[in-house]
Amino acid sequence: MLKTQPPRSSLSIVRLVTAFIAGASTALSFAPYEIWAIFPLALSFALWQSHTLTAKQSLYYWLSFGFGCFAIGISWVHVSIDTFGGMPIFVSITLMAILALYLAIYPAIAGYLLSKLSRTSKHTLNPYLTYLGLFPALWVLTEWLRGWVLTGFPWIWAGYSQTLGPLSEFASFIGALGLSFVVALVAGSLMLLTQKRVFPVLIILPILALSAWAAPQLNPISASGKTVKVALVQGNIPQSMKWEPDALWPTMLKYMDLTREQFDDAFSVDIVIWPEAAIPAPEAMVEDFLLNANQVANMNNTAIITGIISHQQKDFYNSLIVLGNHHQKQQQSADYIAGGTNEFKKHHLLPIGEFVPLGDLLRPIAPFFNLPMSSFQRGDYTQPNLMALGYHVAPAICYEIAFPEQVRASVTNDTDMLLTVSNDAWFGASNGPLQHMEIAQMRAIEMGKPLLRGTNNGITAVVNPHGRITDAIPQFETGVLVTNVALYQGETWFRKIGQFPLLILCGLLVLLGVRNVLRK
């Protein structure tokens, strides 16, 4: 017996506009607003509006939804293009629109395949399988693709909307993408409620509530009883000055002076963190300064981890190096050696900002394609942890913190804490730095490790393994955050299994839709 299909409806301008508005509303789910319930509600509304459309109509509908999501959700990208890109306002807005339109392709693919795989001329997939299986699977797979294709842009995944929500602890088991699945599952159950199918809501929502309560109890991490005293230095160097040759020594001396203030014979800090490119010059140009900083750290039984431009022959890298004590807290006589082994070279470079695809063609077009630090080489995907006073630190520079599997690859059984450094001054007072902080908080939950975040002008903060900020410095202020960071032991389930099981599950659920299409 054939299942009846819902009556088709037309795709009007009004429907496309409401799709855009629904997508735009999801920006309120992310930092700084953190209204976590909006994302599943917006998704369920979009499902309700599009469930009677053809596959082609669904493609355009979800393209409009996605365009609203990214045009508003990552509108902060325009600050960098407009302020530092050297382009007219019309051109910068056009580039921003093109980026948002490209990113909107991924939810459009999810919407198109949902319609195509769930309804054929002969068969309609069971609504429960459609909205509780196929839709969450398609949403997760397209988000994963967006985080991989063309080096990836995994910003504002649906799961990040839950960073400070009641479901956040799930990330220690299933990660941010797993939370995206849960968000889409809730949206699907609300969609079924509009069809007077109340069973999913009555079952799924209580189970989620119970699981949200149980997740912290089942999380296998626990405090080790050990602490490390850290100082995170926020130099607050204006982006307009950062790469000026005349500002090099004043910048370095500012970081050194702020650091010296923290040294005390009785209560000296263990580890000092300077942000990404705190030393905005190649090592060879500042060797005298590094020798002095290394000696200061040695004399004070301290390690300084700083961002710098390292180089090997003609290749330059966005790097982190360790000055002073590497393996234990004691005065050392060893001098700083350029190109040492206790160094991390950034692997996941930011397109345009750190490398320019087709650079020979694009660089002459506009200053936007010739920004400072836009000619780097990649470091290895997996690198040893940095060693500072014997502590194992798993680093990620700026953009890298948005890639959960890369961070996971850096964490070992010996890792004591995560470290991410950044320079978000490119994005001014926009939401960009706040969303970046939110993403870093999710990595702390996934890995079950405390996270240190050092930045040029904010947000500089310490995050506990539950994703909560325990200490922070206000944005756009010069200061030093000194705090004792509690260390943890144990290994989260996400650290053990990663995203692979979730992606396999989603692939199998999509096969149900493929089977529906192939049925005779």
N, C-alpha and C positions, 0 to 999 in steps of 0.2 A: 504494500500500500504506500503510495507516494505521499510525502508530507507536503502540505500546501505552503506556498511561499507568500511572504507578506506583500501587500500591494506596493507597486513602485510609485515613487513620487519624484517630482521634478527638482532640479538643483537651481534654486533661485539665488539672486544677488543677496537677498536678505539672509538666506541660509549660509552663504559664504561669509557674510559679515559677522553673523553670530558665531560661526566657527572661529574666525579670527579673534573675536572678543573672548571666547572660551579659552583659546590657546594663550592669549595675552594674560588672562587671569592667573595662569599657573605661575607667573613670576612672583606672585604673592606667597607661594609656598616655600620660596627660597630666601636666603639671607638678603636683607636684614629683617624681613617680615616674618618668616617662619610660621605661616598659617598652614600647617601641614595638611589639613583636611581639604584644601582647595583643589589639589592636584587630582585625587580620585573623583571628586565631584565634577571637575571639568571634563575628565575622561568619560565619565558615565553620561554626561550631557551630550558629548560628541557622539558617543555610541548610539544614544537614543535618537539624535537628529539624523544620523547617517544610516540607520539599519535598513531603511527601505530604498536606499539608493542603489543604482547599478555599480558595478566595479569601477567603471570609468568615472562616474559621478563621485564615488567615494574617494577616488584618487585626488580629485580637485578639492573635495571637502576637507580631507585630512591634510592636504598641502596648505590650505588656508589656515587650518588649526595650527599646524607646525610653524607657519610663517608668523603667526601671532605670538606663539610661544617664544621663538628666538628673536624676533624683531624687538620685543620688549624685554625678554629675559636676559639677553646679552647685549643690550643697547650700550652698555659701558664700553664695548670695543671701539665705538665711535670716538670716545675721548682720546684714545691713543692715535687713531688715524687723523683726527682733526687737529689736535694740539701739537703732535710731534711728527706727523706725516708730511707736512708741507703741502697739503692739497686744498683746493677750494672746497667750501662747505658742500656744494652740490655733488662733487666727486666723492667726498668722504661718505655722504649719506648713500650714494649709489652703491659704493663698495660694501657698505654695511648691509644694504638691502640684498645684494647678491649673496653675501655670506648667509644671511638668514634664510633666503630662498633655497640655497643649497642644503642647509641643515634640515629644512622642512621636507626635503625629499624622503627622509627616513620614516617619519610618521605617515607620510603619504603612501609609501610602500606597504606599511603595516595595514593601513585602512583598505588599500586596494586588494591585497591578498586576503584579508578577512572576508571581504565580499566575494571574491573570486573562488575561494576554497570552501566557503560555507554554503554557497547557493549555486546550483547548476540548473539547467533547464529541466532536469529530471529529479534531482534530489536536493533536499535542504538538510544540512547537518543539524543534529540535535542542538537546541539552543543552549543547553547546559555545557556541552562540549565547545560550542562556539565562543561563549563569553567567559567561561571559567577555565578553558584550556587553550583554544586556538588564539584568542586575542592576547592574553598575557604572554604566550610564547612568541607571537609575532612582535609584540612591543619590545620584549627583552632582546630578541635577536636583532632587531633594527637598531636599538640603542647600542648594542655591542658592536655592530657594524660601523656605526657612527664614531665609535671610539677606536676604530682600527683603520678604516679606509683613509687614504691620503695622510698618513701618519696619525690620524685620529683627532677627534674633538669631543671628548666624553664629558662635556660640561652639562650642567642641569639635567642629568639623568633623573628620572622620576624618583628613584630611591633616595636621592639627596634631599628631597622635600621632607624626608622623615628623620633627618639628622638630629633634631631636637624634639621629635615627636615620640609618642608612646611605643612605636615599633622599632626605635633605633637599635636596641640591643640585638635584634634579629641579625644585624649586619655581622656580628661575631660568628654567626653560623652560615649565613648565605650571602654576605657581602652587599654592596650597594645595588648591584644588578638584581640580586635576589629580592631586595626591597622593592625594586621596580616591578618585579613579578607580582609581589603582594599588592602593591598599589593598583596595578591593572586588574588583579583578581577582585579586589574590592569594587572597582569601577564596574566590572562585569556583573557582579552580584547585584549592584544597584540598578544596572540596566535591566536585569531580569525582573527586578521588583516593579519596574514600569510596565512589565507584561503580566503582572499579577502572579509572578512566581516568587513567593516569599521564602521558600525553603532555603535557598542559598544564603540570604541575609541572616535568617534565624540560626543557621549553622556556622557560617564562616566568621561573622563578626564576633560571636562569643568565643569561638576557638582562638581567634586572633587576640582577643582581650586576655584570655587565660594564658596564651603563649607569651604575650608581652610581659605578664607578671612573672612567668616561670623562667624566661630567658636569662635574666641576671643571676638567678639561683643556679642555673645549669652551666653558666659560663665557667670553663675550667681554669680561668686565671685567678690569681690571688696575690696580694701584696707580699713581697719577700721580706719586708722589714728593713730593707736597705734604702738609703736615700743618697742623692748626689746634689751638691750645691752648684747651681748654674747661674750665669749672668748673661742675659741676652741684650746686646747693645743695639739700640735703634738710633742711628745717626741722623735720620731725617734730612738727608742731603737733597736739595731741590733737583729734580730731573734735568732741568735746564743747565745746571752746573756740573752734573755728575761726570760728564765726559770731556769737560773743558781741561786742557793741559794745565792751565794755571791753578785749577782747583784740586789737582792730584794730591800734593803734599798737605794742604789744609784738610782735605778729606781724611787722609790716613792719620794725621796727627789728632784729628778730632776723635777717631775711634780709639786711638792709643790713650789719649787723655781720659776719656770716659772709662776705659778699662782700668787704668792705674788707680782710679778712685775706689775701686772695689777690692784692692789688695790690702789685707790687714794680717798681721802676724798670727792673730788668734782665730780669725774667722774668714780667712781667704777662700774665695770661690774655687771650685774644682775645675769647671769647664766654662770658658767664655765663648760665646757665639757671636760672630760678626756676619752680617747678611750676604746675600748674593752680590758678587762683584763689589764688596766693601772696599777692596783694593782694585780700582778700575784701571789696571795697567798690567802688561805682561810681567812675569816674575823678574826677568832680566833687568827691567827698568827700575825695579824697586828693591834690589837685593840688599842694599844697606839697611833699609827700613825693616825688611824681614829678619835680618840678622839681629837687629836690636830688639824687635818684638819677640823673637825666639828666646833671646837671653832674659828678657823681662819675665816671660812665662816660666822659664827654668828656675829663676831666682825665687819665684813665688809658688813653686810646686803646682803649677797650673798648666792647663792646655788651652790654646786658643784655636778654634776652628773658624776659618775665614774663607769667604768667597774671593776668588782671584782669577785672572786669566793665565792659565798655564800654557806651555808650548813645548813641542817636540819638533825640532828642525823647522819646517815651514808651516806646521799645523798648530792651530790655536784651539784651546778648549775652555769652556766655561766650567770652572773647577772649584773644589773645596780642598784645602790643605790643613794640616795640623801643625801648629807651632808649639814648642815647649815639650811637656811630658807626654809621651806616647803610651807607655806600658805600665807605669806605676807612679805614685805620687812621691817624688823625691827630686832633689836638685840634680840636674844633669849638666855635663860639660859639653855635650855634643852640639855642634853648630847646625844651623839650618842649612839643608842641602836642596837646591832646586831639583825638581823632577824626582823627588823621593817616592817611596812605595806607599806611604800613608797618605794617599790622595784619591779623590773621587772626581771623575770626569763625567760631565752630564751626557747622558745618552739620548734622551728624547728631546730633541731640539724643537723650538717653536718656529713654525713656518713664518717667513718674512722677518720675524724678530731676531732669529738666530741663524737661519740659513734661508737663502732665497732660491726657490726652484726656478730654473731657467734664468739665473742671475744675470748672465751676460746680456740677455734680451731685456729684462725688466729694470735693472738698476739705472740705466740712462733715462728712463721714462719720468721718474719722480723721486724726490728725497725719501718718500715712504719706503721705497725698496732699497734704501741705502742707510738704514738706521745703524747706530753704533751697536757693536756686538752681533752683526748679522752675517758673519762669515766663519762660523765655528765648525769644527769637525766633531763627530760623535765619539763618545767613550764606549766601552763595552756595555752590553745589556746587563750582565751580572758582574759586579765588582765586590771585592772584600769590604767588610764594614770598616769605617774609620776607627782608629784606636786613640782614645784620649784618657789618660790616667788609668789605663787598663779597662775602661768601659768600651763596649762594642756599640757603635752608633751606625744605624742604617740610614744613609742620606738620600734625599731627593731634592733636586734643585728646581724651584719654581714650578713650571708646567708639569714636571714629572710626577708630582704628588697626585695628579688626577688620574693616574693609570694604576689601578689596584694590583694587577698581576705583576707589573714591574716592581712595585714596592714590595709585594710578597716575595719576589725572587731575591730581593736584597736582605730579607729578614732571615736570620739563622737561629738555631737553638741557643746561641750565645748572645744574641742581640739584646741589649739592655734598654735601648730607647730609639725612637725614630727622630730624624732631624730633617726639616725642610727649611730652606732659606729662599728668599725671594726679594724682588724689587718691584713692588706694585705701584710705584710712583707714576708709572706710565698711565695709570687709569684714574688719577686724581681722587676726588671724593665720591666717585661712582660706587655702584654696588659690586663691581668686579672684585676688589680685594676682600669684601665680606663673603662673597660666594667662594672665593679661593680658600678662605679660612674654613668655611663650612665643609669643603671637600677634604681638607686636611683632617678635620675632626672625624670624618668617616673612616679615614685610613687608621686612625688610632683605635677605633672600635673593631675594625676588621682584624687587625694584627694583635690586639690585646696588649699594646705597649704604650707607655707615655710618649707624647710627641712634643718636641720643641720646635717652635716656628720663629725664626729670626728674619726680620724684614727691615728695609731701609726706612720706611715711614708708616708701617703698620699694615696688618695687625701682627704685632709681636706678642706671642702668647705661649703658655704651657697648657697642654691638653692631657687629661687623664685617659686611661684605656676605655672609659665609658663614653668618650666623646665630649666631655664637659670641660670648658675652659676653667682652669683653676686660678690662673694669674695672667694678667695682660697689661700692656701699656696702651694708653689712648693713641689713636692715629694722629699723625701730623705733629707729634711732639718728640723732642730729643730726650732720650732717657735710657736707663738701664733697668731691666727687670731681673732682680735677684731673688731666687726662690729655691727651696729644697724640693727636689722632684722624687717622689716615691717610686721605687722600682717594683716590677711585678714578675711573677713566675707563672709558668704554664703556657699552653698553646691553644689558641682558639681553633674552632672547627674550620673556619674559613682559611686560616693560615695553613691547615693541613690539606684541605681539598681544593680550595680556590673556586674559580668560576666554572670549571669543566663539567662537573655533574649537572649544574643548572642548564648549561648550554645543550648538553645531551638530552635532558628532559624536554627542553623547548623544541629541539629538533624532532623528537618523537611525537610531540603534540602536533606539530605542523604536518607530520606525515598522515595524521588522521584527516586533515583537510585535503591533502593530496589524494588520499584513498577515496574521499567523497567525490572528487572530480573524476577519478578513473572508474567509478562504479558504472555499470551498464544499466 
